[in-house]
Amino acid sequence: MNLNLNRLSRDYSIRAEQLSANPATSDEVLIGRIANGDRLAMQVLFARHHVRVFRFVLRLVRDEAAAEDLISEVFLDVWRQAGKFEGRAQVSTWLLAIARFKALSALRRRPELELDEETAEAIEDTSDTPDVALEKKDKSEILRKCLSGLSAEHREIVDLVYYHEKSVEEVAEIVGIPEATVKTRMFYARKKLAELLKAQGIERGWP
């Protein structure tokens, strides 16, 4: 069965919006429908999650075209493997685990790239006034610069905890390491990031 993800994104219909807005339509319900071949459910799941998953992949591969290709692979896997989802983790956690595997596999095929280069630029929030947007941009650039000073392992943990709001347990599942290791990496990542931010003139500690 051919699944065109570009068409899914373009053709996000009123029916899909109604399905997404329905509180009964959880991600888990959507996965169940997808397992039965429901394209509308796939459309809704893609619309809900593709931006966050794309940003996560982009931070790893630092190539927009490659990230777009990987996102297609991620959601094609979801389409094919929805019936195997056992519900032991949140759907978003499952998606990020698939995305991480795809991204790291792609990087291993491209040994000239390193995981610890500069983080990809964030998408600017255009809802602010020009002055506020400029201030946010300056702080965002400083934060990105400081994040690039972290090791790949530490930056990955920060990304999952703060940008994707994953718990220690969920991060452990996504990365495939013990929870104690997640906590240790988070401790040293926060410490290092606070030092880097302070050196850039931002005295407020990392949360």
N, C-alpha and C positions, 0 to 999 in steps of 0.2 A: 504494500500500500504506500503510495507516494505522498509524502508530507512536505508541503512547501511552506517553510517558516516565514519567508518574506511575505507571502500572501496572508499568512495568519496575522502578521503584524499590521499589514495595510487594511485588511478587511475586518478589523475589530468592530463588530456590529452591535446594534442596540440589544439584540438578544444576548450577546455575550456580556454586555454591561449589566443587564438585568440579572443574569446568572451570577456574575461576580458580586453584585450588591446584595444578593440573597444571603442572609446570615447562615442559612442551612448549608450553603455551598462552601464548605471548608476546603482547604487544599486536599485533605484526605478523601473527601467526597469526589473531588475532581479526579484524583488519581484512580479511584474506583471506576469512574465513568470512562476515563481514558483507557483503562484496561479492557473495557468492553467496546473500544473503537469509537468513542464519542469525540468527534473532531471539535465540537464547540467547547467542550471541557478543556481540550488541549489548547484551544485558542485563549481561553480565560487564564489558564495556568501560565502560559507563555507571557501574556500581557502583565500579569501580576509580578512575575519574577525576573523577566529577561534583563531588565536594566541593572538590577543589583548583581545578578550573576555575571553580566557582561563586565561591570566595573571590577569585580573580583578577579576575573580572568585577565582583564587588561592590566591590572597591577602586577600580575605575574609575568605575562608575556611581552608587555610594553609594545604591542603592535596591534593597531585597530583592526586591520584586515584579518590577521591571524585570530584575534579574539572573536570577531564575527563568525569565522569559520568554526571555531571551537564551540561557540554558543549553539550553532546549528547542530553540531554533534551531540551536545549535552541534551538538548530537547528531543532529538531523534532517539537517543537512548531512553529517555523518559517514555516516549511514545511506545517503544518496543518492549520496555521492561516494567511498565506500570503494574502488570500483574504480579511481579515479584516483590513489590513494595510491601513490607510486613508491618509498617506502622510503628516500629520500635524507636524511631526518631521523627522529628518534624520533617515535613516535606522539604522545607527550605534548607534544612541541614543535609538531607539526602542530595538535593540539587548541588549544593556547594561541594560536597564530597565528590560527586561525579565531575564537576567542573575542575576541581583541583587535580584529580587524576588525569583528566584530558590535558590540562595546561602543563603539568609536569612531564607528561609523556611527550608533548610537543617540544618542550625545551630540551629534553634529552636527545631529540632528533636534530636539535640545532645547538650544538655544543659551543658555538661562538657566543651565545648569549649567556649572561649570568643573572642569577635571581636577585642579586643585591644592587642593581643599578637604580637610577632615579625612578621614583613612583610616578605612574601616569597622572597627567593633570586631571583634576576634578572638573566636573561640569559646573559652570558658573550659575549661581542663582540670580536670574534676571528680575526677580520680583522686588529687589531692594532698590533704594535710591542710588544714584551714582556714587555718592560719598561713602555710603555704607557698603556698597558692592566693592569699592576700591579698598576699603579697610579690610573687608573679608578676604579679598584677593591677596592682599599683602600677607595677612596672617596665614592664609592657606598655602601660599608659596613658601613661607618660613617653615610651616609644619611639614610640607612635602619634602623640603630640603633636609629637615631633621629626620624624618622617617627614612630617607634614603641612607642616613648614617647608621641605621640599625642593620643587624645581620638579617639575612633572608628569613631565618627561623623566627626571629623576634618580630620582624615587621608583619609576618603572616599572622602571628598571634594577635597583634594589635589590630590588624585589619578585621579579623573575624570577631573579636570582642567588641570593638568600638564602632566599626562601620556596619557590621552585620548583626550586632547585638546578640551574639551567641554566648551561651553559658560555658563554663569550664568543661562540663560534661559533653556538650555538643562539639566544642572545639576539639576535644580529645578524640571524638568519633570521626570528625572530618579529617584531621591530620593523621590519625592512627597512632597516637602516643598516649601514655598514661596521664590521668588527670593531674597527678603530682608534677609531672613534667610541664604540663600547660601552666600550672601555677608558678613554677620556678621561672619559666621563660617570660611570663607576664611580669613578674617582679623585676627581673633584670631589664626587660624592655622598657618598663615605666621609668626605672631609675636612669637608664641611659638617655631616654628621650627627654626627661626633665633636665638633665645636664646639657643636652644639645640646645633645648629651648632657652635655657638660661644664658647660654653663650650667645644666643641671637637677641638677647634683651627682653625675653619674655620670662618674667619672674614667677608667674603663677604656675604652680605645680601641675603636672599631668594628673587627671582625675583617677 
